[in-house]
Amino acid sequence: MAAEFPDGIAIETVWAIEAAYSADAATRRQPVRDEHVARAAELRRAGTIVEVGAFLDMSGSFLLVRAAGEEEALAIVRDDVYFRTGVWTGFRARPFGRVARRDELPGA
């Protein structure tokens, strides 16, 4: 049976990514933070990133990403300066059902 949603509401499949910080992330990220934040803002403006931010306990970052599949989602993390410089030491991605208005979906 298909799920019923109110008019104008949809479930968008995105990728939830948790990226773990290194023990010395607070120090490592300082020289590259501007580059990381600028790239995240650009990907968000382009609609690739839905949401991104860091856990306040300095354990890692969380991203919601629009991608065709897991490998494409993980490539976004692998290409980030935080991963390339060791701020992020590992990551995992899981498909996530995001409640959204239909008019905010790509191509709407």
DAFEN-V659783 format. One record per backbone hydrogen bond with DSSP energy under -1.0 kcal/mol. NH is the residue of the N-H (numbers start at 0). CO is the residue of the C=O. E is the energy in kcal/mol with one decimal. If there is no record, write none. Layout:
# DAFEN-V659783
<<NH CO E> <NH CO E>>
This chain:
# DAFEN-V659783
<<8 5 -2.0> <9 99 -2.8> <11 97 -3.1> <13 95 -2.6> <14 64 -3.0> <15 93 -3.1> <16 62 -3.0> <17 91 -2.1> <18 60 -2.2> <19 89 -2.4> <20 58 -2.5> <21 86 -2.4> <24 21 -1.7> <27 23 -2.6> <28 24 -2.8> <32 28 -1.4> <35 31 -2.3> <36 32 -3.0> <37 33 -2.4> <38 34 -2.2> <39 35 -2.5> <40 36 -2.5> <41 37 -2.1> <42 38 -2.7> <43 39 -2.0> <44 40 -2.5> <45 41 -2.1> <46 43 -1.1> <47 42 -1.8> <48 42 -1.5> <49 63 -3.1> <50 63 -1.2> <52 61 -1.7> <54 59 -3.0> <57 54 -1.8> <60 18 -2.5> <61 52 -2.9> <62 16 -2.4> <63 50 -2.8> <64 14 -2.5> <65 47 -3.6> <72 68 -2.1> <73 69 -2.9> <74 70 -1.8> <77 73 -2.7> <78 74 -2.0> <79 76 -1.5> <83 79 -2.3> <84 80 -1.8> <85 82 -1.2> <86 81 -1.9> <87 81 -1.8> <88 19 -2.7> <91 17 -1.7> <93 15 -2.1> <95 13 -3.1> <97 11 -3.2> <99 9 -2.8> <101 7 -3.2> <103 100 -1.8> <104 101 -1.3> <107 104 -2.1>>
